[in-house]
């Protein structure tokens, strides 16, 4: 299902960049693009190697494949399943290695609490903790069951430096109050609860400053952005709160001074695109901090901006931004934005599939299994980087198109090098007769040592996928710095 984009978003195709220093907003001559508009897609792909089960149309699992038995085999290109766990998944997958050398995985186990309860078995609702020392045999070791970790929506974040995993109690609309903190640094197989606190914030998404001292809570529909101090993880404290934006996902610069917000408006008076904030006074814990807008950017294909993560390639500064949902010419997908000049960002390339093209839309596509369900569809949802420094690849969840992997050796010319998609057949889940297709919404995680990518599908569970053939990389990044988003 393609959720309709508001008419004002089509008007935004003029691609205005808005810059504000202090507080006032002003239009600048800079548009969404640099010297020339980048190729709009589809992203060129790589030939599929031996053992692949390729798609006929990039990203599509058509209705016609059900009758022939093709859908039941799944779709793959230069990727194989190493293992699978459970029957449900959510929005986030995280990886951590603790001081004792345990390798752990974490994934929230529902797209909408408590709708997954019939499929969750003895592990029950919550965020699952997995022993991943043998990727072919993941073992469930614990379930985080505090309020925020039972219904975290898109907020789960793990900070590598401090070994903290945090969530705010959230929902597609919002949920009140709780910010829950666990320590994973000593024993990541059994996280230790530090705090479960009603904070007075409204939850939907989340973001962590790389130093691990500030957790940001964003509520898209309630227009709230809050900074929670975790210097003492047992006593979370709100140090900044604003109603000035419609924040979806947020990511923070390595020094903690800049916040990159995917802002999504649902009215003609709002803004949808990238908003960059100077949060240096929050980082320094200035009392009553001032948070000016640095710049704003939108683009012709904008739908619902989801997240924007900073990274560098060959010393040049970029953002990886992903949109979700959308319709018509504004189908959610991903893009790379040049931020070398912080007040003049522009889009340099797009990550889009053939199934995302405007000409691919229509009744035939809408008939594909799962495409008649609310919030499913052939759009992007999350992309996640293996490192903020010189990432060689990026893995993305494209909902009904499953896991997609792109080469970033040249950020101006990305290529799709692998994919893995396991659609569910309608009627195959006894207690969910309408469940069909893939529902991959999660931000993937990476195990560089084994060459594996971890992701979850809300319709079928947690997967470990290994790249093969021409998609294999000696390393996902030369140096791993602040992986994830």
NORKADA-V463434 format. One record per residue. N is the residue number from 0. OMEGA is omega in whole degrees, 0 to 359 (999 if undefined). Layout:
N	OMEGA
N	OMEGA
This chain:
0	177
1	178
2	187
3	174
4	179
5	181
6	183
7	180
8	177
9	175
10	180
11	179
12	172
13	171
14	179
15	169
16	182
17	181
18	178
19	175
20	187
21	180
22	184
23	179
24	178
25	179
26	175
27	180
28	183
29	177
30	182
31	185
32	177
33	183
34	181
35	178
36	179
37	177
38	187
39	178
40	7
41	178
42	178
43	181
44	182
45	177
46	180
47	183
48	181
49	179
50	180
51	174
52	192
53	174
54	172
55	177
56	184
57	176
58	189
59	172
60	193
61	178
62	182
63	181
64	180
65	184
66	182
67	183
68	182
69	181
70	183
71	180
72	184
73	182
74	180
75	176
76	179
77	180
78	179
79	176
80	175
81	180
82	179
83	177
84	173
85	183
86	183
87	176
88	182
89	191
90	187
91	169
92	181
93	179
94	180
95	173
96	185
97	184
98	179
99	179
100	176
101	175
102	188
103	173
104	180
105	171
106	175
107	197
108	179
109	171
110	182
111	180
112	1
113	189
114	184
115	184
116	182
117	183
118	190
119	171
120	185
121	179
122	175
123	179
124	179
125	178
126	188
127	175
128	186
129	170
130	187
131	182
132	173
133	186
134	178
135	182
136	177
137	181
138	176
139	183
140	184
141	173
142	177
143	191
144	177
145	185
146	183
147	182
148	171
149	180
150	184
151	189
152	186
153	194
154	186
155	176
156	177
157	178
158	184
159	185
160	184
161	181
162	178
163	171
164	191
165	173
166	168
167	180
168	192
169	183
170	175
171	173
172	173
173	172
174	187
175	144
176	194
177	166
178	185
179	187
180	173
181	173
182	179
183	189
184	183
185	180
186	185
187	178
188	180
189	183
190	180
191	180
192	177
193	183
194	169
195	196
196	169
197	190
198	184
199	177
200	180
201	190
202	169
203	181
204	179
205	177
206	183
207	168
208	184
209	178
210	176
211	183
212	182
213	173
214	182
215	180
216	182
217	178
218	185
219	188
220	180
221	173
222	182
223	174
224	183
225	174
226	181
227	179
228	178
229	176
230	168
231	186
232	177
233	182
234	177
235	184
236	177
237	181
238	177
239	180
240	182
241	171
242	192
243	188
244	170
245	190
246	170
247	178
248	176
249	172
250	187
251	178
252	184
253	179
254	178
255	188
256	184
257	178
258	179
259	187
260	168
261	187
262	184
263	180
264	179
265	175
266	183
267	183
268	184
269	180
270	177
271	182
272	179
273	172
274	180
275	182
276	171
277	182
278	183
279	179
280	173
281	179
282	180
283	181
284	172
285	179
286	183
287	187
288	171
289	183
290	181
291	172
292	177
293	180
294	174
295	181
296	169
297	187
298	187
299	185
300	186
301	173
302	175
303	180
304	186
305	185
306	177
307	186
308	180
309	172
310	175
311	174
312	182
313	176
314	182
315	187
316	180
317	167
318	169
319	183
320	178
321	171
322	174
323	172
324	182
325	181
326	176
327	179
328	182
329	176
330	181
331	176
332	185
333	180
334	176
335	185
336	176
337	178
338	179
339	171
340	191
341	182
342	181
343	178
344	174
345	181
346	180
347	179
348	181
349	173
350	185
351	179
352	178
353	181
354	178
355	185
356	179
357	182
358	179
359	184
360	178
361	185
362	180
363	179
364	181
365	180
366	181
367	183
368	181
369	183
370	175
371	183
372	181
373	176
374	168
375	179
376	181
377	178
378	173
379	170
380	179
381	165
382	185
383	183
384	174
385	179
386	175
387	180
388	176
389	174
390	179
391	180
392	168
393	178
394	184
395	169
396	180
397	174
398	183
399	177
400	176
401	181
402	179
403	183
404	183
405	175
406	182
407	180
408	174
409	186
410	179
411	180
412	179
413	176
414	172
415	184
416	182
417	171
418	179
419	184
420	180
421	180
422	174
423	178
424	180
425	180
426	182
427	178
428	190
429	184
430	178
431	188
432	181
433	181
434	182
435	177
436	176
437	177
438	185
439	183
440	193
441	168
442	185
443	173
444	187
445	168
446	186
447	183
448	182
449	182
450	184
451	172
452	179
453	173
454	176
455	177
456	183
457	180
458	189
459	174
460	184
461	184
462	165
463	185
464	181
465	177
466	183
467	173
468	185
469	179
470	181
471	177
472	177
473	174
474	174
475	177
476	180
477	181
478	182
479	180
480	176
481	179
482	178
483	177
484	999
